[in-house]
Amino acid sequence: MQAKNLRRGVLKSLAAALCLPALALAQGTPPMVKIAVIEGFSGGNANGGEAVFRNLVWAVERVNQRGGVKTAEGVRRLALERYDSKGQTEEALSALRSAIDDGARFILQGNSSAVAAAIIDAINKHNEREPGRRVLFLNYSAVDPILTNEKCSYWHFRFDAHADMRMTALMSVLKEDRALKSVYLLGQDYSFGQAVLREARRQLGALRPDVQIVGDELHPLLRVKDFSPYATKIKASGADAVITGNFSNDLTLLVKAAREVGFDGKFYTFYGNALGAPAALGEAGVGKVLAVADWLPNVAAAQSEAFYQAFRQRYPKPADDYVHMRMQLMIEALAQAIDRAGSVEAGAVAPQLERASVSFFGQGGSMRAADHQFQQSLVVGVMDRQGTPGVKFDVEGSGYGFRVVKTIAPAQAEMPQSCKMVRPS
C-alpha cells in the first residue's frame, strides 16, 4: 500500500511538472523565444565557435535584462541554445533539423561560408514545405559574397561585411603603401578562401597593377598542422606582403611558421586581430600585421571604450578577449524587428528585419532590403605594442593591440549587389 501511494505521488508530481508550461501560459507568461546557434564547438575552429557563443550570450543577456521582446502574447525572453556542427556541413544540417524540431525559429551561424550556403538551401526548402514553421537565418560571419548576391534568400540576413567589402577596406590601405612591390596570396581551399584570393587579384590589378603577385596558393581548410613549407615558399618568393583570409589555427600556425623562417614582410589579413595570432607573432608583428574588422577595441571614442570594458568585465579571462560589435548589433536588430512585428513568426519578422536600423555604444548600421546585406562602418588596424599612441588595449593579454589607421564609413564600404530577391507571395 505504501509503495502504491508512493508511486501515485510520483505520478502526480510528474503530471504537475508537465502541466507547468501550460499553466504558465494560461497565467499570461509566454514561452521563451528559442534561438539556435549552429557552430563548430568542436573540431579545428572550436575556439572560434566558443568566441562566437560568448558574444551571443552577452547580447541575449542584455535583451533579457531589459525584459525581453514584445509580442502580441506578451513580453518574452530569449533562450539561446547551442548545436555543435563540428565544423561539418552534414552535421550542421542535422543540427538545423534538430533545432527546428526543438522549436527554434531563428537560426544563427557564421564560421563557414560553405555551411552557410547549405543552411540557406535547406531553410528555403523547409520554409516552402512547412509555412507554419518557417525560420529565419541570421549570419554573423559567413562572408562569401555569393550569399547576398547570386544565392541571396529572403530568409537569410548577413550582419558581417562580405569578403569583397573587407578586401576593399584592406586595399584602401595597401594601395597607399608605395614600398610594396610584390605580394603572396594564400588562402583556405573552399568558397570563402577562393573568393578572397579572386577579389585580391581583381583589386590589385585595378588599384596597384605595379605590384607583382609572386605566389597564389590554396591549402586544405583547418587540416594543415605544419605551415613551414608554405612559409618557406613565401620567404623564397621575395614577397613584401601576404594577403590572406585565413582564420583560427590556419592563421595562427601560418604566422608562427612565417616568424620561425624569418619572413619579414607584412600580413594583410581579415582576422589577424585575435584568436592567438598577435601572441604568435609577438614583436615580429609590430607594424607588420594589418586586420580589417567592423570594429576594434582601440576605436577612439568614449562610448566604444565603455563597450569594450563592459565586455571585459563580463569575460575577464584574457583568453576570452574577442568581442564582435556586429553580433551585438545583430541581436539588437532581431529584438527590434520582433518588437515591431509583435510576433516571432518568420513571415512577420522578416519585413521588419530587412528595414532594421540599430545604434549601440556609438556604433550602428542598417540592413539593405534589396539583398539583406547589413551596411556598417569598417576599420583597418595595424598591430603595435600596448601603450603606444592609439593602443590603449591589447589583445588576449598578449601585450599587443591594433591601432586604427583607417575608418571606412558605411557609404564608402557599400558595394553593388546582384541579388534577385524572391519574396513570398
C-alpha positions in Angstrom: 0.0 0.0 0.0 2.9 2.3 0.9 4.6 1.6 -2.4 1.3 2.2 -4.3 0.9 5.6 -2.6 4.5 6.5 -3.3 4.0 5.6 -7.0 0.8 7.6 -7.1 2.6 10.6 -5.6 5.4 10.4 -8.1 2.9 10.2 -11.0 1.1 13.3 -9.6 4.4 15.2 -9.3 5.3 14.3 -12.9 1.8 15.4 -14.2 2.1 18.6 -12.3 5.6 19.3 -13.8 4.3 18.6 -17.3 1.4 21.0 -16.8 3.7 23.9 -15.6 4.4 25.3 -19.1 0.7 25.2 -20.0 -0.2 26.7 -16.6 2.4 29.5 -17.0 1.0 30.3 -20.5 -2.6 30.3 -19.1 -1.5 32.7 -16.4 0.0 35.1 -19.0 3.7 34.1 -19.1 4.5 33.3 -22.7 7.2 30.7 -23.5 10.7 31.9 -24.2 11.8 32.6 -27.8 14.2 29.9 -28.9 17.3 31.0 -30.8 19.6 28.3 -32.1 23.3 28.9 -32.8 24.7 26.2 -35.0 28.5 26.3 -34.9 31.7 24.2 -34.7 32.1 23.9 -31.0 34.5 21.0 -31.5 37.0 20.5 -34.4 39.6 22.7 -35.9 37.8 26.0 -35.3 36.3 25.3 -31.8 38.0 28.4 -30.3 36.2 30.5 -32.9 32.9 28.8 -32.1 33.3 29.5 -28.4 34.2 33.1 -29.1 31.0 33.5 -31.1 28.9 31.9 -28.3 30.3 34.2 -25.6 29.4 37.2 -27.7 25.9 35.9 -28.4 25.3 35.0 -24.7 26.2 38.6 -23.7 23.9 40.1 -26.3 21.0 37.9 -25.3 21.6 38.6 -21.7 21.3 42.3 -22.4 17.9 41.9 -24.1 16.6 39.7 -21.3 17.8 42.1 -18.6 15.6 44.8 -20.1 12.6 42.4 -20.1 12.8 40.6 -23.4 10.9 41.2 -26.6 7.4 42.5 -27.0 4.9 40.3 -28.8 1.1 40.1 -29.1 1.2 37.3 -26.5 3.2 39.4 -24.1 6.8 40.2 -23.3 9.0 37.1 -24.0 12.6 36.4 -23.0 15.2 34.9 -25.4 16.7 31.5 -24.9 20.0 30.8 -26.7 20.6 27.1 -27.5 23.8 25.7 -29.0 24.2 23.0 -31.5 27.6 21.6 -32.4 28.2 21.2 -36.2 31.8 20.0 -35.6 32.6 22.3 -38.5 31.0 19.9 -40.9 28.2 20.7 -43.4 26.2 17.4 -42.8 26.4 17.8 -39.1 25.2 21.4 -39.4 22.2 20.3 -41.5 21.4 17.6 -38.9 21.7 20.3 -36.2 19.3 22.5 -38.2 16.7 19.8 -38.3 17.0 19.3 -34.6 16.9 23.0 -33.8 13.6 23.4 -35.8 12.1 20.3 -34.2 13.1 21.8 -30.8 11.1 24.9 -31.6 13.8 27.3 -32.7 12.5 29.9 -35.2 15.8 31.9 -35.5 18.9 30.2 -36.7 22.4 31.7 -36.1 25.6 30.6 -37.9 28.6 32.1 -39.5 32.0 30.5 -39.1 31.9 28.7 -42.6 30.5 30.1 -45.8 30.1 26.5 -47.2 28.0 25.6 -44.2 26.0 28.9 -44.6 25.2 28.1 -48.2 23.9 24.7 -47.3 21.8 26.1 -44.5 20.3 28.7 -46.8 19.3 26.0 -49.3 17.8 23.8 -46.5 15.9 26.7 -45.0 14.5 27.8 -48.4 13.1 24.3 -48.9 11.9 23.9 -45.3 10.0 27.3 -45.4 8.3 26.4 -48.6 7.4 22.9 -47.4 6.3 23.9 -43.9 4.9 27.5 -43.9 3.6 27.1 -40.4 7.1 26.5 -39.0 9.2 29.0 -41.1 12.6 30.1 -39.7 15.0 33.0 -40.3 18.7 32.6 -40.8 20.9 35.3 -39.2 24.5 35.1 -40.4 27.2 36.8 -38.4 30.5 35.7 -40.1 30.0 33.7 -43.4 31.3 36.3 -45.8 31.4 34.6 -49.3 29.9 37.5 -51.4 27.7 35.0 -53.3 25.4 34.6 -50.2 23.9 38.0 -50.7 24.3 38.1 -54.4 23.5 35.0 -56.6 22.4 32.9 -53.7 20.5 35.6 -51.8 17.4 34.5 -49.9 14.5 36.3 -48.3 15.0 34.2 -45.2 18.8 35.0 -44.9 20.3 38.1 -43.3 24.0 38.8 -43.2 25.4 41.1 -40.5 29.1 40.9 -41.4 30.7 42.8 -44.3 31.3 40.3 -47.1 34.7 39.4 -48.4 34.8 41.9 -51.2 33.8 44.7 -48.8 36.6 43.6 -46.4 39.1 43.4 -49.2 38.2 46.9 -50.4 38.9 48.2 -46.9 42.2 46.5 -46.8 43.1 47.7 -50.3 42.4 51.3 -49.2 45.5 50.9 -47.0 47.6 48.6 -49.2 47.3 50.9 -52.3 49.0 53.7 -50.3 52.0 51.5 -49.4 54.4 52.7 -52.1 57.2 50.5 -50.8 55.1 47.4 -51.6 56.3 45.7 -54.8 55.2 42.1 -54.5 52.6 40.0 -52.7 51.9 36.4 -52.0 48.2 35.3 -52.0 47.4 32.4 -49.6 44.0 31.1 -48.6 41.9 28.2 -47.5 40.6 25.9 -50.3 36.9 26.4 -50.1 34.3 29.0 -51.2 35.4 31.8 -48.9 39.1 31.4 -49.3 38.7 31.2 -53.1 36.6 34.4 -53.1 39.2 36.3 -51.1 42.0 35.5 -53.5 39.9 36.1 -56.5 39.0 39.6 -55.2 42.6 40.3 -54.2 43.7 39.6 -57.8 41.0 41.8 -59.2 41.6 44.7 -56.9 45.4 44.5 -57.2 45.0 44.7 -61.0 42.8 47.7 -60.7 44.5 49.7 -57.9 48.1 48.5 -57.9 49.0 47.0 -61.3 52.6 47.7 -60.4 52.5 45.1 -57.6 53.7 41.6 -58.7 51.8 38.5 -57.5 54.7 36.1 -56.7 52.6 33.4 -55.2 48.9 32.3 -55.4 48.0 29.3 -53.4 45.2 27.5 -51.7 45.6 24.9 -48.9 43.2 22.5 -47.1 40.8 24.1 -44.7 41.8 23.6 -41.0 43.8 20.4 -41.8 47.4 21.7 -42.1 49.4 21.1 -39.0 52.7 22.4 -40.2 52.8 25.6 -42.3 56.6 25.6 -42.6 56.6 24.5 -46.3 54.2 27.4 -47.1 56.2 29.9 -45.0 59.5 28.8 -46.7 57.9 29.3 -50.1 56.6 32.8 -49.1 60.1 33.8 -47.9 61.8 32.4 -51.0 59.4 34.3 -53.3 60.7 37.6 -52.0 57.2 38.8 -51.3 56.9 42.1 -49.4 53.5 41.0 -48.0 51.0 38.2 -47.7 47.3 38.7 -48.3 45.1 36.1 -46.6 41.6 35.4 -45.4 42.9 32.6 -43.1 41.3 32.3 -39.6 41.7 30.2 -36.5 44.5 27.7 -36.5 45.1 28.3 -40.2 46.2 31.8 -39.4 48.0 31.2 -36.1 50.1 28.4 -37.4 50.8 30.3 -40.6 52.1 33.4 -38.8 54.1 31.2 -36.3 55.8 29.5 -39.2 56.5 32.7 -41.0 58.2 34.1 -37.9 60.3 31.0 -37.5 61.6 31.0 -41.1 62.4 34.7 -40.8 59.8 36.2 -43.1 60.0 40.0 -42.6 57.1 41.1 -44.7 53.6 42.3 -43.9 50.4 40.4 -43.4 47.2 41.9 -44.8 44.5 39.8 -43.0 40.8 39.5 -42.4 41.2 38.0 -38.9 44.8 38.7 -37.7 43.5 40.7 -34.7 42.7 37.8 -32.3 42.5 34.0 -31.6 46.2 33.7 -30.9 47.7 35.4 -33.9 49.1 38.5 -32.2 50.7 36.4 -29.5 52.1 34.0 -32.1 53.8 36.8 -33.9 54.9 38.8 -30.9 57.4 41.6 -31.6 57.8 40.5 -35.2 54.2 41.6 -35.9 54.6 45.2 -34.8 53.8 47.4 -37.7 53.6 44.4 -40.0 50.2 42.8 -39.4 47.1 44.6 -40.6 43.5 43.5 -40.0 40.1 44.6 -41.2 37.0 44.5 -38.9 33.7 46.0 -38.3 35.1 47.4 -35.0 38.3 47.2 -33.0 38.8 47.9 -29.2 41.0 50.9 -29.9 38.5 52.8 -31.9 39.0 56.3 -30.5 35.6 57.1 -28.8 34.4 57.1 -25.2 31.4 55.0 -26.0 33.5 52.4 -27.8 35.8 52.2 -24.8 32.9 51.8 -22.5 31.5 49.0 -24.6 34.8 47.1 -24.6 35.3 47.5 -20.9 31.8 46.2 -20.3 32.6 43.1 -22.3 35.9 42.5 -20.4 34.0 42.8 -17.2 31.6 40.1 -18.3 34.5 37.9 -19.6 37.7 38.8 -17.7 39.9 35.9 -18.8 42.5 37.1 -21.3 41.8 34.0 -23.5 38.1 35.1 -23.8 39.0 38.6 -25.2 37.4 38.6 -28.6 34.4 40.8 -28.9 32.3 41.3 -32.0 30.3 44.5 -32.3 28.4 43.1 -35.3 27.0 40.3 -33.2 25.7 42.7 -30.6 24.1 44.8 -33.4 22.6 41.6 -34.9 20.8 40.6 -31.7 19.6 44.2 -31.2 18.3 44.2 -34.8 16.4 41.0 -34.2 14.9 42.3 -30.9 13.9 45.5 -32.7 12.3 43.5 -35.6 10.3 41.3 -33.2 9.1 44.3 -31.2 7.9 46.0 -34.4 6.3 42.8 -35.7 4.7 42.0 -32.4 5.4 38.4 -33.3 8.2 35.8 -33.6 6.7 34.2 -36.8 9.4 34.4 -39.5 7.0 35.8 -42.1 6.1 38.7 -39.8 9.7 39.4 -38.6 11.5 39.3 -42.0 9.9 42.5 -43.4 10.9 44.3 -40.2 14.4 42.9 -40.1 15.1 43.9 -43.7 14.5 47.6 -42.7 16.3 47.4 -39.3 18.4 50.3 -38.3 20.3 50.0 -35.0 22.7 52.0 -32.9 24.7 50.7 -30.0 27.5 52.4 -28.0 28.2 54.8 -30.8 28.3 52.1 -33.5 25.5 51.3 -35.8 24.2 50.0 -39.1 21.2 49.2 -41.2 20.0 46.3 -43.3 19.8 46.8 -47.1 16.4 45.3 -48.1 17.5 44.6 -51.6 19.9 41.8 -50.7 19.8 41.6 -46.9 23.4 42.7 -46.5 24.0 44.8 -43.4 25.7 48.1 -44.0 28.1 49.4 -41.4 31.4 51.1 -41.0 34.7 49.2 -41.3 38.1 49.8 -39.7 41.6 48.7 -40.6 44.1 48.4 -37.7 47.9 47.7 -37.6 49.5 45.7 -34.8 51.5 47.6 -32.2 52.7 47.4 -28.6 50.2 48.2 -25.9 50.8 51.6 -24.5 51.9 53.2 -27.8 49.7 56.1 -29.0 46.4 54.7 -30.2 46.8 51.3 -28.5 45.3 51.5 -25.0 44.1 47.9 -25.1 46.0 44.8 -26.1 44.6 41.5 -27.4 44.2 38.4 -25.3 46.8 39.6 -22.8 49.5 39.4 -25.4 50.8 42.9 -24.8 50.0 43.8 -28.5 46.9 45.5 -29.8 45.7 47.1 -33.0 45.9 50.8 -33.7 43.2 52.1 -36.1 44.7 53.5 -39.3 41.7 53.7 -41.5 38.0 54.1 -40.9 35.6 53.4 -43.8 32.1 54.9 -43.4 29.1 52.8 -44.4 28.5 54.7 -47.6 32.1 54.0 -48.6 32.0 50.4 -47.6 28.8 49.7 -49.5 29.1 47.8 -52.8 26.8 47.0 -55.7 24.7 43.8 -55.5 23.3 41.4 -58.0 20.6 39.7 -55.8 17.3 38.8 -57.4 15.3 38.5 -54.3 12.4 36.1 -54.4 9.8 37.2 -51.9 6.9 35.1 -50.6 3.6 35.9 -52.3 
